[in-house]
Amino acid sequence: MIENLTPDRIANAILLDSSYKGLYVLVEGNKDCKLFSKFLSLETLRIRTTFGCKKMMEVFAILNSRGFNRKVGIIDRDFYNVLGNEPQH
C-alpha cells in the first residue's frame, strides 16, 4: 500500500487540507514521525510521513512549484556519510 503513495498524492493531500492553516513538517518515515512528535508542538504543526528521503524531496519540490510555503522537511543523516551519498537539498 505504501508503494502506491506517490509524491503527487502526498502533496495533493496536503494541498487539499484547506481547514488547516499551520505549518507541515515532512519526515521520511514512521519512526521519524514518532520521534519528532515528542519534540514539536502538534497544536501548531502537522507531521506528514513521506516514506523515504527521495519521496520527501519530490513532495517538497511539488509543493514549492505550486507556491505552498508552509512546510519544512527533515532528512536525517542515516547512512549518508558512510555511503557517500549526501542529499542535495
MMTF fields as JSON, N, C-alpha, C and O atoms, coordinates in Angstrom:
{
  "mmtfVersion": "1.0.0",
  "mmtfProducer": "UNKNOWN",
  "numBonds": 355,
  "numAtoms": 356,
  "numGroups": 89,
  "numChains": 1,
  "numModels": 1,
  "chainsPerModel": [1],
  "groupsPerChain": [89],
  "chainIdList": ["A"],
  "bondAtomList": [4, 2, 8, 6, 12, 10, 16, 14, 20, 18, 24, 22, 28, 26, 32, 30, 36, 34, 40, 38, 44, 42, 48, 46, 52, 50, 56, 54, 60, 58, 64, 62, 68, 66, 72, 70, 76, 74, 80, 78, 84, 82, 88, 86, 92, 90, 96, 94, 100, 98, 104, 102, 108, 106, 112, 110, 116, 114, 120, 118, 124, 122, 128, 126, 132, 130, 136, 134, 140, 138, 144, 142, 148, 146, 152, 150, 156, 154, 160, 158, 164, 162, 168, 166, 172, 170, 176, 174, 180, 178, 184, 182, 188, 186, 192, 190, 196, 194, 200, 198, 204, 202, 208, 206, 212, 210, 216, 214, 220, 218, 224, 222, 228, 226, 232, 230, 236, 234, 240, 238, 244, 242, 248, 246, 252, 250, 256, 254, 260, 258, 264, 262, 268, 266, 272, 270, 276, 274, 280, 278, 284, 282, 288, 286, 292, 290, 296, 294, 300, 298, 304, 302, 308, 306, 312, 310, 316, 314, 320, 318, 324, 322, 328, 326, 332, 330, 336, 334, 340, 338, 344, 342, 348, 346, 352, 350],
  "bondOrderList": [1, 1, 1, 1, 1, 1, 1, 1, 1, 1, 1, 1, 1, 1, 1, 1, 1, 1, 1, 1, 1, 1, 1, 1, 1, 1, 1, 1, 1, 1, 1, 1, 1, 1, 1, 1, 1, 1, 1, 1, 1, 1, 1, 1, 1, 1, 1, 1, 1, 1, 1, 1, 1, 1, 1, 1, 1, 1, 1, 1, 1, 1, 1, 1, 1, 1, 1, 1, 1, 1, 1, 1, 1, 1, 1, 1, 1, 1, 1, 1, 1, 1, 1, 1, 1, 1, 1, 1],
  "groupList": [{"groupName": "MET", "atomNameList": ["N", "CA", "C", "O"], "elementList": ["N", "C", "C", "O"], "formalChargeList": [0, 0, 0, 0], "bondAtomList": [1, 0, 2, 1, 3, 2], "bondOrderList": [1, 1, 2], "singleLetterCode": "M", "chemCompType": "L-PEPTIDE LINKING"}, {"groupName": "ILE", "atomNameList": ["N", "CA", "C", "O"], "elementList": ["N", "C", "C", "O"], "formalChargeList": [0, 0, 0, 0], "bondAtomList": [1, 0, 2, 1, 3, 2], "bondOrderList": [1, 1, 2], "singleLetterCode": "I", "chemCompType": "L-PEPTIDE LINKING"}, {"groupName": "GLU", "atomNameList": ["N", "CA", "C", "O"], "elementList": ["N", "C", "C", "O"], "formalChargeList": [0, 0, 0, 0], "bondAtomList": [1, 0, 2, 1, 3, 2], "bondOrderList": [1, 1, 2], "singleLetterCode": "E", "chemCompType": "L-PEPTIDE LINKING"}, {"groupName": "ASN", "atomNameList": ["N", "CA", "C", "O"], "elementList": ["N", "C", "C", "O"], "formalChargeList": [0, 0, 0, 0], "bondAtomList": [1, 0, 2, 1, 3, 2], "bondOrderList": [1, 1, 2], "singleLetterCode": "N", "chemCompType": "L-PEPTIDE LINKING"}, {"groupName": "LEU", "atomNameList": ["N", "CA", "C", "O"], "elementList": ["N", "C", "C", "O"], "formalChargeList": [0, 0, 0, 0], "bondAtomList": [1, 0, 2, 1, 3, 2], "bondOrderList": [1, 1, 2], "singleLetterCode": "L", "chemCompType": "L-PEPTIDE LINKING"}, {"groupName": "THR", "atomNameList": ["N", "CA", "C", "O"], "elementList": ["N", "C", "C", "O"], "formalChargeList": [0, 0, 0, 0], "bondAtomList": [1, 0, 2, 1, 3, 2], "bondOrderList": [1, 1, 2], "singleLetterCode": "T", "chemCompType": "L-PEPTIDE LINKING"}, {"groupName": "PRO", "atomNameList": ["N", "CA", "C", "O"], "elementList": ["N", "C", "C", "O"], "formalChargeList": [0, 0, 0, 0], "bondAtomList": [1, 0, 2, 1, 3, 2], "bondOrderList": [1, 1, 2], "singleLetterCode": "P", "chemCompType": "L-PEPTIDE LINKING"}, {"groupName": "ASP", "atomNameList": ["N", "CA", "C", "O"], "elementList": ["N", "C", "C", "O"], "formalChargeList": [0, 0, 0, 0], "bondAtomList": [1, 0, 2, 1, 3, 2], "bondOrderList": [1, 1, 2], "singleLetterCode": "D", "chemCompType": "L-PEPTIDE LINKING"}, {"groupName": "ARG", "atomNameList": ["N", "CA", "C", "O"], "elementList": ["N", "C", "C", "O"], "formalChargeList": [0, 0, 0, 0], "bondAtomList": [1, 0, 2, 1, 3, 2], "bondOrderList": [1, 1, 2], "singleLetterCode": "R", "chemCompType": "L-PEPTIDE LINKING"}, {"groupName": "ALA", "atomNameList": ["N", "CA", "C", "O"], "elementList": ["N", "C", "C", "O"], "formalChargeList": [0, 0, 0, 0], "bondAtomList": [1, 0, 2, 1, 3, 2], "bondOrderList": [1, 1, 2], "singleLetterCode": "A", "chemCompType": "L-PEPTIDE LINKING"}, {"groupName": "SER", "atomNameList": ["N", "CA", "C", "O"], "elementList": ["N", "C", "C", "O"], "formalChargeList": [0, 0, 0, 0], "bondAtomList": [1, 0, 2, 1, 3, 2], "bondOrderList": [1, 1, 2], "singleLetterCode": "S", "chemCompType": "L-PEPTIDE LINKING"}, {"groupName": "TYR", "atomNameList": ["N", "CA", "C", "O"], "elementList": ["N", "C", "C", "O"], "formalChargeList": [0, 0, 0, 0], "bondAtomList": [1, 0, 2, 1, 3, 2], "bondOrderList": [1, 1, 2], "singleLetterCode": "Y", "chemCompType": "L-PEPTIDE LINKING"}, {"groupName": "LYS", "atomNameList": ["N", "CA", "C", "O"], "elementList": ["N", "C", "C", "O"], "formalChargeList": [0, 0, 0, 0], "bondAtomList": [1, 0, 2, 1, 3, 2], "bondOrderList": [1, 1, 2], "singleLetterCode": "K", "chemCompType": "L-PEPTIDE LINKING"}, {"groupName": "GLY", "atomNameList": ["N", "CA", "C", "O"], "elementList": ["N", "C", "C", "O"], "formalChargeList": [0, 0, 0, 0], "bondAtomList": [1, 0, 2, 1, 3, 2], "bondOrderList": [1, 1, 2], "singleLetterCode": "G", "chemCompType": "PEPTIDE LINKING"}, {"groupName": "VAL", "atomNameList": ["N", "CA", "C", "O"], "elementList": ["N", "C", "C", "O"], "formalChargeList": [0, 0, 0, 0], "bondAtomList": [1, 0, 2, 1, 3, 2], "bondOrderList": [1, 1, 2], "singleLetterCode": "V", "chemCompType": "L-PEPTIDE LINKING"}, {"groupName": "CYS", "atomNameList": ["N", "CA", "C", "O"], "elementList": ["N", "C", "C", "O"], "formalChargeList": [0, 0, 0, 0], "bondAtomList": [1, 0, 2, 1, 3, 2], "bondOrderList": [1, 1, 2], "singleLetterCode": "C", "chemCompType": "L-PEPTIDE LINKING"}, {"groupName": "PHE", "atomNameList": ["N", "CA", "C", "O"], "elementList": ["N", "C", "C", "O"], "formalChargeList": [0, 0, 0, 0], "bondAtomList": [1, 0, 2, 1, 3, 2], "bondOrderList": [1, 1, 2], "singleLetterCode": "F", "chemCompType": "L-PEPTIDE LINKING"}, {"groupName": "GLN", "atomNameList": ["N", "CA", "C", "O"], "elementList": ["N", "C", "C", "O"], "formalChargeList": [0, 0, 0, 0], "bondAtomList": [1, 0, 2, 1, 3, 2], "bondOrderList": [1, 1, 2], "singleLetterCode": "Q", "chemCompType": "L-PEPTIDE LINKING"}, {"groupName": "HIS", "atomNameList": ["N", "CA", "C", "O"], "elementList": ["N", "C", "C", "O"], "formalChargeList": [0, 0, 0, 0], "bondAtomList": [1, 0, 2, 1, 3, 2], "bondOrderList": [1, 1, 2], "singleLetterCode": "H", "chemCompType": "L-PEPTIDE LINKING"}],
  "groupTypeList": [0, 1, 2, 3, 4, 5, 6, 7, 8, 1, 9, 3, 9, 1, 4, 4, 7, 10, 10, 11, 12, 13, 4, 11, 14, 4, 14, 2, 13, 3, 12, 7, 15, 12, 4, 16, 10, 12, 16, 4, 10, 4, 2, 5, 4, 8, 1, 8, 5, 5, 16, 13, 15, 12, 12, 0, 0, 2, 14, 16, 9, 1, 4, 3, 10, 8, 13, 16, 3, 8, 12, 14, 13, 1, 1, 7, 8, 7, 16, 11, 3, 14, 4, 13, 3, 2, 6, 17, 18],
  "groupIdList": [1, 2, 3, 4, 5, 6, 7, 8, 9, 10, 11, 12, 13, 14, 15, 16, 17, 18, 19, 20, 21, 22, 23, 24, 25, 26, 27, 28, 29, 30, 31, 32, 33, 34, 35, 36, 37, 38, 39, 40, 41, 42, 43, 44, 45, 46, 47, 48, 49, 50, 51, 52, 53, 54, 55, 56, 57, 58, 59, 60, 61, 62, 63, 64, 65, 66, 67, 68, 69, 70, 71, 72, 73, 74, 75, 76, 77, 78, 79, 80, 81, 82, 83, 84, 85, 86, 87, 88, 89],
  "secStructList": [7, 4, 4, 4, 7, 7, 2, 2, 2, 2, 2, 2, 2, 2, 2, 2, 7, 6, 6, 7, 7, 1, 3, 3, 3, 3, 3, 1, 1, 2, 2, 2, 2, 2, 2, 2, 2, 6, 6, 1, 7, 6, 6, 6, 3, 3, 3, 3, 3, 7, 1, 1, 2, 2, 2, 2, 2, 2, 2, 2, 2, 2, 2, 2, 2, 6, 6, 7, 7, 7, 3, 3, 3, 3, 7, 7, 7, 6, 6, 2, 2, 2, 2, 6, 7, 7, 7, 7, 7],
  "xCoordList": [0.811, 0.0, 0.858, 0.546, 1.939, 2.811, 3.422, 3.613, 3.729, 4.332, 3.38, 3.82, 2.065, 1.09, 0.986, 0.355, 1.597, 1.567, 2.673, 3.82, 2.321, 3.284, 3.499, 2.67, 4.588, 4.804, 3.655, 3.31, 3.069, 1.938, 0.741, 0.082, 0.458, -0.672, -0.446, -1.373, 0.773, 1.085, 0.965, 0.375, 1.519, 1.437, -0.01, -0.411, -0.793, -2.196, -2.98, -3.84, -2.695, -3.381, -3.096, -3.983, -1.872, -1.513, -2.234, -2.793, -2.222, -2.853, -4.372, -4.98, -4.98, -6.434, -6.935, -8.133, -6.051, -6.444, -6.565, -5.708, -7.62, -7.792, -8.208, -8.125, -8.647, -9.07, -7.886, -8.045, -6.706, -5.507, -4.649, -4.293, -4.313, -3.531, -2.129, -1.428, -1.713, -0.409, 0.687, 0.525, 1.795, 2.99, 3.011, 2.632, 3.448, 3.62, 5.098, 5.962, 5.372, 6.729, 6.762, 6.075, 7.558, 7.681, 8.848, 9.965, 8.58, 9.631, 9.662, 8.718, 10.754, 10.961, 10.117, 9.601, 9.965, 9.29, 8.522, 8.5, 7.888, 7.069, 7.882, 7.408, 9.106, 9.945, 10.308, 10.355, 10.564, 10.846, 9.626, 9.753, 8.46, 7.215, 7.045, 6.701, 7.284, 7.173, 8.2, 7.889, 9.424, 10.48, 10.161, 10.181, 9.868, 9.68, 8.379, 8.267, 7.398, 6.152, 6.38, 5.574, 7.476, 7.808, 8.397, 8.321, 8.981, 9.691, 8.978, 9.354, 7.969, 7.269, 5.871, 5.255, 5.384, 4.029, 3.034, 2.959, 2.285, 1.342, 0.103, -0.754, -0.001, -1.095, -0.851, -1.797, 0.419, 0.754, 1.405, 1.64, 1.693, 2.354, 1.641, 1.013, 1.746, 1.296, 2.473, 3.151, 2.707, 3.803, 3.24, 2.261, 3.872, 3.448, 4.605, 5.712, 4.346, 5.342, 5.307, 4.236, 6.487, 6.569, 7.127, 7.177, 7.544, 8.01, 9.256, 9.298, 10.268, 11.563, 12.12, 11.381, 13.43, 14.131, 13.818, 13.518, 13.892, 13.656, 12.235, 12.025, 11.255, 9.868, 9.673, 8.923, 10.355, 10.202, 10.724, 10.106, 11.857, 12.395, 11.485, 11.356, 10.853, 9.919, 8.658, 8.174, 8.126, 6.951, 7.283, 6.491, 8.444, 8.878, 8.956, 8.516, 9.516, 9.628, 8.251, 8.024, 7.343, 5.987, 5.29, 4.674, 5.39, 4.766, 5.399, 4.697, 6.71, 7.383, 6.851, 6.559, 6.728, 6.284, 4.847, 4.454, 4.063, 2.673, 2.514, 1.396, 3.632, 3.593, 3.19, 2.773, 3.304, 2.953, 4.177, 5.184, 4.099, 5.266, 5.215, 6.183, 4.149, 4.01, 4.523, 3.76, 5.809, 6.376, 7.833, 8.54, 8.259, 9.656, 9.916, 9.085, 11.042, 11.407, 12.604, 13.576, 12.53, 13.641, 14.161, 13.431, 15.437, 16.106, 17.193, 18.095, 17.112, 18.16, 19.343, 19.212, 20.469, 21.697, 21.738, 22.378, 21.077, 21.097, 22.51, 23.418, 22.686, 23.993, 24.594, 25.474, 24.123, 24.607, 26.106, 26.788, 26.635, 28.076, 28.885, 30.024, 28.322, 29.021, 29.04, 30.064, 27.907, 27.792, 28.305, 28.508, 28.511, 28.98, 27.887, 28.19, 26.632, 25.501, 24.885, 24.042, 25.285, 24.738, 23.504, 23.531, 22.397, 21.229, 21.595, 22.448, 20.972, 21.314, 20.608, 21.019, 19.55, 18.794, 18.822, 18.249],
  "yCoordList": [-1.192, 0.0, 1.261, 2.231, 1.241, 2.412, 2.72, 3.887, 1.694, 1.927, 2.655, 3.241, 2.624, 3.336, 4.813, 5.574, 5.227, 6.633, 7.373, 7.404, 7.956, 8.704, 10.077, 10.532, 10.742, 12.106, 13.05, 13.943, 12.853, 13.692, 13.513, 14.489, 12.276, 12.013, 12.629, 13.177, 12.542, 13.12, 14.643, 15.258, 15.249, 16.703, 17.155, 18.163, 16.43, 16.789, 16.705, 17.548, 15.707, 15.579, 16.787, 17.273, 17.262, 18.447, 19.675, 20.466, 19.83, 21.0, 21.006, 22.072, 19.837, 19.761, 19.967, 20.162, 19.928, 20.121, 21.618, 22.2, 22.232, 23.683, 24.146, 25.338, 23.242, 23.635, 23.917, 24.587, 23.417, 23.599, 24.704, 24.657, 25.703, 26.849, 26.91, 27.907, 25.865, 25.862, 25.31, 25.183, 24.989, 24.507, 22.986, 22.327, 22.432, 20.988, 20.648, 21.329, 19.591, 19.073, 17.738, 16.793, 17.666, 16.445, 15.627, 16.129, 14.37, 13.476, 12.224, 11.943, 11.487, 10.335, 9.116, 8.457, 8.804, 7.554, 7.63, 8.662, 6.51, 6.441, 6.628, 7.249, 6.093, 6.266, 7.733, 8.22, 8.439, 9.874, 10.623, 11.562, 10.217, 10.84, 10.684, 11.642, 9.49, 9.24, 10.06, 10.627, 10.118, 10.854, 12.342, 12.934, 12.952, 14.396, 14.83, 15.979, 13.949, 14.312, 14.541, 15.199, 14.001, 14.217, 15.605, 16.131, 16.196, 17.459, 18.651, 19.792, 18.419, 19.5, 19.673, 18.715, 20.877, 21.163, 20.774, 21.427, 19.726, 19.243, 20.127, 19.908, 21.121, 22.081, 23.095, 23.644, 23.343, 24.34, 23.729, 24.43, 22.443, 21.767, 20.465, 19.852, 20.054, 18.716, 17.987, 18.507, 16.785, 15.971, 15.023, 14.321, 15.006, 14.116, 13.208, 13.676, 11.927, 10.945, 10.82, 10.715, 10.831, 10.736, 9.401, 9.149, 8.549, 7.192, 7.171, 6.514, 7.91, 7.87, 9.242, 10.206, 9.308, 10.564, 11.096, 12.277, 10.222, 10.641, 11.169, 12.201, 10.449, 10.903, 12.239, 13.097, 12.405, 13.655, 14.838, 15.903, 14.653, 15.736, 16.024, 17.175, 14.983, 15.185, 15.911, 16.817, 15.514, 16.196, 17.663, 18.546, 17.922, 19.279, 20.105, 21.254, 19.512, 20.207, 20.476, 21.549, 19.523, 19.707, 20.849, 21.712, 20.85, 21.916, 23.275, 24.285, 23.303, 24.549, 25.049, 26.235, 24.142, 24.543, 25.054, 25.798, 24.651, 25.103, 26.292, 26.705, 26.833, 28.028, 27.802, 28.742, 26.588, 26.265, 26.474, 25.787, 27.418, 27.793, 27.34, 27.557, 26.73, 26.356, 24.932, 24.05, 24.717, 23.372, 23.438, 24.407, 22.382, 22.172, 20.693, 19.867, 20.345, 18.944, 18.588, 19.341, 17.439, 16.982, 15.662, 14.674, 15.666, 14.462, 14.124, 14.927, 12.933, 12.55, 11.957, 11.551, 11.916, 11.515, 10.042, 9.676, 9.185, 7.742, 7.278, 7.43, 6.713, 6.209, 7.021, 6.535, 8.251, 9.06, 9.284, 9.18, 9.592, 9.836, 8.56, 8.615, 7.398, 6.129, 5.734, 5.285, 5.904, 5.501, 6.572, 6.294, 7.777, 8.856, 9.463, 10.114, 9.274, 9.832, 10.96, 10.709, 12.188, 13.316, 13.833, 13.979, 14.119, 14.732, 16.102, 16.797, 16.486, 17.734, 18.952, 20.081, 18.747, 19.903, 19.882, 20.763],
  "zCoordList": [0.0, 0.0, 0.0, -0.69, 0.777, 0.853, -0.505, -0.848, -1.277, -2.594, -3.54, -4.528, -3.242, -4.066, -3.723, -4.456, -2.62, -2.237, -2.971, -2.525, -4.077, -4.878, -4.263, -3.475, -4.605, -4.122, -4.497, -3.724, -5.673, -6.082, -5.156, -4.798, -4.769, -3.87, -2.498, -1.901, -2.0, -0.691, -0.757, 0.131, -1.803, -1.967, -2.134, -1.552, -2.915, -3.112, -1.805, -1.546, -0.985, 0.3, 1.186, 1.889, 1.151, 1.936, 1.382, 2.143, 0.074, -0.547, -0.379, -0.28, -0.347, -0.231, 1.197, 1.407, 2.164, 3.554, 3.836, 4.501, 3.333, 3.43, 4.821, 5.117, 5.671, 7.015, 7.936, 8.956, 7.591, 8.419, 7.83, 6.652, 8.646, 8.179, 8.776, 8.599, 9.477, 10.126, 9.235, 8.021, 9.856, 9.177, 9.13, 10.099, 8.016, 7.856, 7.997, 7.446, 8.739, 8.877, 8.145, 8.532, 7.093, 6.295, 6.831, 6.956, 7.145, 7.641, 6.761, 6.023, 6.854, 5.978, 6.318, 5.415, 7.598, 7.944, 9.243, 9.914, 9.589, 10.793, 12.072, 13.024, 12.096, 13.289, 13.485, 14.615, 12.381, 12.471, 12.977, 13.763, 12.536, 12.984, 14.493, 15.185, 14.992, 16.434, 17.212, 18.259, 16.691, 17.377, 17.434, 18.513, 16.3, 16.264, 16.923, 17.351, 17.017, 17.697, 19.186, 19.843, 19.724, 21.132, 21.369, 22.48, 20.336, 20.495, 19.87, 20.137, 19.054, 18.367, 18.925, 19.394, 18.874, 19.341, 18.248, 17.207, 18.487, 17.484, 17.396, 16.539, 18.271, 18.181, 17.071, 16.506, 16.76, 15.736, 14.496, 13.511, 14.537, 13.42, 13.094, 13.957, 11.844, 11.445, 10.834, 9.948, 11.312, 10.801, 9.754, 10.004, 8.567, 7.487, 7.102, 6.836, 7.076, 6.667, 5.149, 4.551, 4.529, 3.07, 2.595, 1.391, 3.514, 3.203, 2.321, 1.281, 2.77, 2.105, 1.804, 1.603, 1.777, 1.514, 0.117, -0.055, -0.864, -2.243, -2.426, -3.064, -1.857, -1.966, -1.257, -1.722, -0.127, 0.599, -0.195, -0.215, -0.848, -1.667, -2.861, -3.276, -3.417, -4.524, -4.056, -4.735, -2.896, -2.337, -2.091, -2.421, -1.518, -1.232, -2.521, -2.556, -3.57, -4.857, -5.47, -6.029, -5.37, -5.902, -5.167, -5.793, -3.843, -3.067, -3.384, -3.441, -3.589, -3.996, -5.332, -5.49, -6.287, -7.622, -7.634, -8.532, -6.63, -6.534, -5.588, -5.28, -5.135, -4.302, -2.858, -2.181, -2.379, -1.0, -0.122, -0.288, 0.812, 1.608, 3.054, 3.783, 3.497, 4.902, 5.141, 5.534, 4.902, 5.024, 5.437, 5.162, 6.104, 6.473, 6.278, 6.655, 5.703, 5.526, 6.393, 6.464, 7.049, 7.889, 7.327, 7.246, 6.94, 6.457, 7.461, 7.698, 8.054, 8.99, 8.226, 7.071, 8.873, 8.194, 7.834, 6.849, 8.599, 8.362, 8.055, 8.873, 6.87, 6.469, 5.321, 4.611, 5.138, 4.012, 4.076, 3.057, 5.265, 5.347, 5.187, 4.723, 5.562, 5.394, 3.913, 3.399, 3.238, 1.837, 0.869, -0.313, 1.362, 0.499, -0.355, -1.355, 0.0, -0.741, 0.065, 0.925, -0.192, 0.537, -0.191, -1.413, 0.551, -0.067, -0.645, -0.092, -1.727, -2.41, -1.831, -2.096, -1.044, -0.506, 0.999, 1.639]
}
